Amino acid sequence: MKKTMKYFSMAALALVGAVMTSCSNSSDFEETLTQPQPASGDNVETLTASVRMAGGETRALTSGGVKTFAEGDKIAVVYKNTSGTTVKAESEELTGISVDGKSADFTVTLTNADKTQNVTYIYPASMANSDGTVNYDALAEQDGTLATLASNLDYCEYSGAWSEGQLPTGNLSNQLVVCAYTLKNSDGSADITSNVTTMTVSDGTNVYIVNRTAAAGPIYVAIQPTDNKNIKYTAIASSKVYTKNVTGKTYTNGEWYPLGLRMTQNDNIMPGLFSVNGKKVYFSKSNLQARATYVNASTTTWEWHFADTQYARVGTGANVYINGNGKVNSSGNGLNVDLFGWSTAKTYLGINNSTTNTDYQYGGKTDGSDFIDWGSHEDVIAGIGTGWRTLNKNEWRYLTNTRTTPSGIRYVMAKKGSRGGMILLPDDWNTSYYSLKNYNDASVDFSANTLDDSQWATLEAHGAVFLPVTGQRSGTSVTGYDEQLHYWSSTGGLNDGGTPIGYHLRWMPNTTTPVANRGLAPDTGAGRCNGYAVRLVYDIK
């Protein structure tokens, strides 16, 4: 069992006092607000109480740093009023802070407090929502520093009964876990902590994203307690992605865990993090491909892999060798394919030249529940690794049409050399990386942004995802090879005529007829027999 250290809640560190001063609640500009006046007859009381950190002796977190109360901090008091409503009141700034920083006084104004009900103190006040619940959302994005964690995220709580009409004096106890991470490469020969700009920690329920300026470690992350949870880690360092999965971890509230992780570099994952309708994902490095090995007329084996580059695609003539049901003739030995029917059969995962949609309706199901994901099936993951899946239609729509980012850019149409396609920009894209034109505009053609190798390398290093045009296949014939985008989603169903369909991301040029097919359609339904490209994503949750 690893040895851990108890820690005590604070809002400042002696070691980083200067940093904490700059992050205080004071400001050079103060705005006077008109406070709502209590209604006539309301029982308004201004009360004072004392609080103390729970636990024994003070323990140092870093050399010279101790977790304590600090000037400028506030406490949230959560109570029931006489109407039975839960109310949050924020105290004035703490006073009477002891020399050791372990105890303090606070003053707060309450209205119509029901003194038969327990009252709860939440510290710091920023960790309480307006309805009195705990603001766990504040943990979703962190900066990895101990100073910020101590000031804003180190959630402590006390609940107790009123004492003769007065607020109780209580000991605050820590409710969170603090992890101090040091990261190394897989063999432990190199420390990568100082190069990490993004780190994610996921326990399967909660995801914590750390965005930081590359600096010496450790990387400090506040998380909720876990009980026998599997933890999934990703880290981006020097434009490379590292992953680590650990199983059966229990982390207890009020504990401090110094953790060393050896992480494996995963070259199949792009370093850009994307929001997809409530989730966060990384994209695969390129489109999915399958390579055939001809055994005999009735047997073909397939090896699955990602294309060598983001803009790579298979030639249009490759598909003529497919006999159907995942088989090729002898001339197809070594054939690569990357245009698949909607996947419903584990034996060939959409490798089929049939133009009959019901051939892609496994087991007679019509609601789309028969989908077999390329990214999670054992025949595929043997070649590309675990953790992959296909976006559903709502996620494609959110990604391209709804997602908000600081830069305001979701996608651009572009050409890398002679290859056209759509470039998706990650959530943290900064316009200083490269100036892109006509963003979020599907009416323009690929020449809106023309990139050479050097320019594309800049975008790719910052997580840009390129979806190359691939056209669409019907049987063994491919059309729109140099001008159309078609990427499958995991969502299926039936159209109005009862034909089995799958939904896909589609972009078609202004020259396309009919006019209704022009531009971007992120959730278009199409017959399952169509051969479309597949781009997988890697969930951090």
Secondary structure as the mmCIF struct_conf table of DSSP 4:
data_model
#
loop_
_struct_conf.conf_type_id
_struct_conf.id
_struct_conf.beg_label_comp_id
_struct_conf.beg_label_asym_id
_struct_conf.beg_label_seq_id
_struct_conf.end_label_comp_id
_struct_conf.end_label_asym_id
_struct_conf.end_label_seq_id
STRN STRN1 MET A 5 LYS A 6
BEND BEND1 ALA A 11 ALA A 11
STRN STRN2 ALA A 12 ALA A 12
BEND BEND2 ALA A 14 ALA A 14
TURN_TY1_P TURN_TY1_P1 LEU A 15 VAL A 16
HELX_RH_AL_P HELX_RH_AL_P1 GLY A 17 SER A 22
TURN_TY1_P TURN_TY1_P2 CYS A 23 CYS A 23
BEND BEND3 SER A 24 ASN A 25
BEND BEND4 ASP A 28 ASP A 28
HELX_LH_PP_P HELX_LH_PP_P1 GLN A 35 ALA A 39
TURN_TY1_P TURN_TY1_P3 SER A 40 GLY A 41
STRN STRN3 VAL A 44 MET A 53
BEND BEND5 GLY A 55 GLU A 57
STRN STRN4 ALA A 60 THR A 62
TURN_TY1_P TURN_TY1_P4 SER A 63 GLY A 64
STRN STRN5 GLY A 65 VAL A 66
STRN STRN6 THR A 68 THR A 68
TURN_TY1_P TURN_TY1_P5 GLU A 71 GLY A 72
STRN STRN7 ALA A 76 LYS A 80
STRN STRN8 ASN A 81 ASN A 81
TURN_TY1_P TURN_TY1_P6 THR A 82 SER A 83
BEND BEND6 GLY A 84 GLY A 84
STRN STRN9 THR A 86 GLU A 90
HELX_LH_PP_P HELX_LH_PP_P2 SER A 91 LEU A 94
STRN STRN10 THR A 95 THR A 95
TURN_TY1_P TURN_TY1_P7 VAL A 99 ASP A 100
BEND BEND7 GLY A 101 LYS A 102
STRN STRN11 SER A 103 THR A 111
BEND BEND8 ASN A 112 ASN A 112
STRN STRN12 ALA A 113 ALA A 113
TURN_TY1_P TURN_TY1_P8 LYS A 115 THR A 116
BEND BEND9 GLN A 117 GLN A 117
STRN STRN13 VAL A 119 TYR A 123
BEND BEND10 PRO A 124 PRO A 124
HELX_RH_3T_P HELX_RH_3T_P1 ALA A 125 MET A 127
STRN STRN14 ALA A 128 ALA A 128
TURN_TY1_P TURN_TY1_P9 SER A 130 ASP A 131
BEND BEND11 GLY A 132 THR A 133
STRN STRN15 VAL A 134 VAL A 134
HELX_RH_3T_P HELX_RH_3T_P2 TYR A 136 LEU A 139
BEND BEND12 ALA A 140 ALA A 140
STRN STRN16 GLU A 141 GLN A 142
BEND BEND13 GLY A 144 GLY A 144
HELX_RH_AL_P HELX_RH_AL_P2 LEU A 146 THR A 148
HELX_RH_PI_P HELX_RH_PI_P1 LEU A 149 LEU A 153
STRN STRN17 CYS A 156 GLY A 160
STRN STRN18 SER A 163 SER A 163
TURN_TY1_P TURN_TY1_P10 GLU A 164 GLY A 165
STRN STRN19 GLN A 166 GLN A 166
HELX_LH_PP_P HELX_LH_PP_P3 LEU A 167 THR A 169
STRN STRN20 GLY A 170 ASN A 174
BEND BEND14 LEU A 176 LEU A 176
STRN STRN21 VAL A 177 LYS A 184
TURN_TY1_P TURN_TY1_P11 SER A 186 ASP A 187
BEND BEND15 GLY A 188 ALA A 190
STRN STRN22 ASP A 191 ASP A 191
HELX_RH_3T_P HELX_RH_3T_P3 THR A 193 ASN A 195
STRN STRN23 VAL A 196 SER A 202
BEND BEND16 GLY A 204 THR A 205
STRN STRN24 VAL A 207 ASN A 211
BEND BEND17 ALA A 214 ALA A 214
BEND BEND18 ALA A 216 GLY A 217
HELX_LH_PP_P HELX_LH_PP_P4 PRO A 218 PRO A 218
STRN STRN25 ILE A 219 ILE A 223
STRN STRN26 THR A 226 ALA A 237
TURN_TY1_P TURN_TY1_P12 SER A 238 SER A 239
STRN STRN27 LYS A 240 TYR A 251
TURN_TY1_P TURN_TY1_P13 ASN A 253 GLY A 254
STRN STRN28 GLU A 255 ARG A 262
STRN STRN29 THR A 264 GLN A 265
TURN_TY1_P TURN_TY1_P14 ASP A 267 ASN A 268
STRN STRN30 ILE A 269 SER A 275
BEND BEND19 ASN A 277 GLY A 278
STRN STRN31 LYS A 280 SER A 284
BEND BEND20 LYS A 285 SER A 286
STRN STRN32 LEU A 288 ASN A 296
TURN_TY1_P TURN_TY1_P15 ALA A 297 SER A 298
STRN STRN33 THR A 299 PHE A 306
BEND BEND21 ASP A 308 THR A 309
TURN_TY1_P TURN_TY1_P16 GLN A 310 TYR A 311
HELX_RH_3T_P HELX_RH_3T_P4 THR A 316 TYR A 321
STRN STRN34 ILE A 322 GLY A 324
TURN_TY1_P TURN_TY1_P17 ASN A 325 GLY A 326
STRN STRN35 LYS A 327 VAL A 328
HELX_RH_3T_P HELX_RH_3T_P5 SER A 330 GLY A 332
TURN_TY1_P TURN_TY1_P18 ASN A 333 GLY A 334
STRN STRN36 ASN A 336 VAL A 337
STRN STRN37 PHE A 340 PHE A 340
HELX_LH_PP_P HELX_LH_PP_P5 GLY A 341 SER A 343
TURN_TY1_P TURN_TY1_P19 LYS A 346 GLY A 350
HELX_RH_3T_P HELX_RH_3T_P6 ASN A 357 TYR A 360
HELX_RH_3T_P HELX_RH_3T_P7 TYR A 362 GLY A 364
BEND BEND22 ASP A 367 GLY A 368
TURN_TY1_P TURN_TY1_P20 SER A 369 ASP A 370
TURN_TY1_P TURN_TY1_P21 TRP A 374 SER A 376
BEND BEND23 HIS A 377 HIS A 377
HELX_RH_AL_P HELX_RH_AL_P3 GLU A 378 ILE A 384
BEND BEND24 THR A 386 GLY A 387
STRN STRN38 TRP A 388 ARG A 389
HELX_RH_AL_P HELX_RH_AL_P4 LYS A 393 ARG A 397
HELX_RH_PI_P HELX_RH_PI_P2 TYR A 398 THR A 402
TURN_TY1_P TURN_TY1_P22 PRO A 406 SER A 407
STRN STRN39 TYR A 411 LYS A 416
TURN_TY1_P TURN_TY1_P23 GLY A 417 SER A 418
STRN STRN40 ARG A 419 LEU A 424
HELX_LH_PP_P HELX_LH_PP_P6 LEU A 425 PRO A 426
TURN_TY1_P TURN_TY1_P24 ASP A 427 ASP A 428
TURN_TY1_P TURN_TY1_P25 THR A 431 TYR A 433
BEND BEND25 ASN A 438 ASN A 438
TURN_TY1_P TURN_TY1_P26 TYR A 439 ASN A 440
TURN_TY1_P TURN_TY1_P27 ALA A 442 SER A 443
BEND BEND26 VAL A 444 VAL A 444
HELX_RH_3T_P HELX_RH_3T_P8 PHE A 446 ALA A 448
BEND BEND27 ASN A 449 ASN A 449
STRN STRN41 THR A 450 LEU A 451
HELX_RH_AL_P HELX_RH_AL_P5 ASP A 453 ALA A 461
TURN_TY1_P TURN_TY1_P28 HIS A 462 GLY A 463
STRN STRN42 VAL A 465 PRO A 468
STRN STRN43 GLN A 472 SER A 474
TURN_TY1_P TURN_TY1_P29 GLY A 475 THR A 476
STRN STRN44 SER A 477 THR A 479
BEND BEND28 GLY A 480 GLY A 480
TURN_TY1_P TURN_TY1_P30 TYR A 481 GLU A 483
STRN STRN45 LEU A 485 LEU A 494
TURN_TY1_P TURN_TY1_P31 ASP A 496 GLY A 497
BEND BEND29 GLY A 498 GLY A 498
STRN STRN46 PRO A 500 MET A 508
TURN_TY1_P TURN_TY1_P32 ASN A 510 THR A 511
BEND BEND30 THR A 513 PRO A 514
HELX_RH_3T_P HELX_RH_3T_P9 VAL A 515 ASN A 517
STRN STRN47 GLY A 519 GLY A 527
TURN_TY1_P TURN_TY1_P33 ARG A 528 CYS A 529
BEND BEND31 ASN A 530 ASN A 530
STRN STRN48 GLY A 531 ALA A 533
STRN STRN49 VAL A 537 ASP A 539
#
